[in-house]
Amino acid sequence: MDKKREKLFKAIKQPQSDTEWLVMLGKGSPRIEEKEINVEEFLAWLPTKHHAELFELLYLRMVPIIEQELMIPSEDTEDIDTDTARTIAINALKSMDIILVICNYFLKNTKSSFVPPEHMFSIITISHDLILSFMNLGEKVLELTNIFRKDVLARLYNKSL
């Protein structure tokens, strides 16, 4: 298991590995490497002294995903096509999903007396803020759509008179 831990930690550190460091298989049962070990089993085995390191690595992986791939839209001057931009966004969202799955499994399987690592709370707080931002943006889009629709209907109604 120590070899698997080292392999996972090393893979998380490498930004070019995309989501290859954790393969999602079957019915939402994430596994480290294909068919090697279930994440739940791995987290249950992982010694307490490595919890802080794991979540620090996940946090350090998550921040660039948000700053570079999700939150900064590409400009027209950049040489990036729509398919590439879409692929980057999808891979970033997959990585975010995997990080949150690990946090979820960790929270479900820890003892009530255990104090979770600080970086795990940072990950959860950032994710919560992102979700709220997306919800707020969605509400604004709906509001603007309704205003635009009412304006168009009013113009059409006035022209027909």
N, C-alpha and C positions, 0 to 999 in steps of 0.2 A: 504493500500500500504506500510505503514511503516513496517508492519509485514513481508511482502514479501521481502522488502529491507533487513531487518535483517536476514531473512532466507537465502537469496542469498549470502549476505556478509559472513555469518557463513559457508555456504557450500563451498564458494571459498577458505576460509582459511584452510579447511580440505583436506589434500593431498590424503587421501584414497578415497575420493568421486568420483575420476575419472571424467567422463563426466556426472555423474548423476545430477550435479548442474544445468545443462541446457540441456533440452531435445529438440532435433531437430525434428520438426514435419512437415509433409506436404511438400509444395513446397518451401523449404528453409526458412520457417517461424519459426525462433527459438522462443522457449517459455521457460519461467522460470517455472519449474515444469510442469507436463503434463496438458495441457488445462487450465492453470491458467491465465497467462498473456503474451501477446506478448512482446518481447524485445523492439521493437520500442515504444510501448506504455509506457513501464516501463521507458525507457530512457527519453522520453518526460516528464514524470511525475517527475522523480528524481530531487530533489532540487539541485541547484548549489553547495551548501555546501558539498554534498556527492560525487560529480564528482571526486574530487582528491582522495578520499578514495577508490572509485570503481576501478580506474585505477591503484592505488598503489597495491591493492589486486591482480588485474589481472597480473600486472608486477611481483609481488612476486610469483605468481602461474606459470608464464611462464618461469622464469629463471631456476628453478630446472628441468622443463620439458626438456629444451634444454641441460643443463649440465649433467643430470643424465640419461635421457632416449633416447635422440636422438643423441647426439654427442659422447657418449662414447660407443664404440662397446664392446660387451661381449667377453671375452676371452675363450679359450678352457678349461682353468682350472676351470671356473665357472660352477656351476651346473644349467645351464639354457638351456632348449631345444629350438629348432628352433620355435616351435609354441608359446611358452611363450614369446620369444624375439619379435616375430612378433606381438603378442597381445599388448605387452608393447608399441611398436613403433606406432601401429595403434591408441591406446588410447591417446598417447602423441600427435599425429597429430590431432586427433579429438579435444582435448583440445586447441591446438594452433589455429585450425580453429574457434572454438567458440570464443576465445579471439579476433581474428581478425574480426569476424562478429560483435561483440559488438563495436569494434573501428569504423568499417565501418558505422554501424547504427548511432553511435554517431556523426560522421563527417557529415553524410547526413542530420541529423535533428537539428544541432545546428545553431544558428543565426550567421550571418557573423561577428557581433561585439563581439562575445563570444571568450574568450581565453581558448583553451583546456588545460587540465591538463598536466603537464610535463611528467608524467609516460606514458601517451598515446603516446607521441612522442618517448619515449624510446622503447615502444613496437613496434611501426611502424618501427623505425630505425633498431632494432634487426631483425625483420622479413625481412626487405629489404636486410640486410647483409646476412642473411641465404639463401634467394632466389638467390642472386648473387653468393654465394659460391656454391650452388647446380648447377647453370647454368655453372659456371667455371669448376666444376668437370665433368659435363656432356660433355662439349666441350673437355676436356682432354681425357676422355674415348673414344669419337668418334675419336679423333686424333690418339690415340694409336691403336685403332681398324683398322683404315685405314693404318697406318704404318705396322702393323702386316699382314694385308691382302696383301699389296703390296709385303712384304717380302716372304710370302707363295707363291704367284703367281710367283714371280721371281724364287724361288727355283723349283717349279713345271715345269716352262718353261725350266729352265736349265737342269733338269733331262730328259725331253722329247727329248732334242737334242742329 
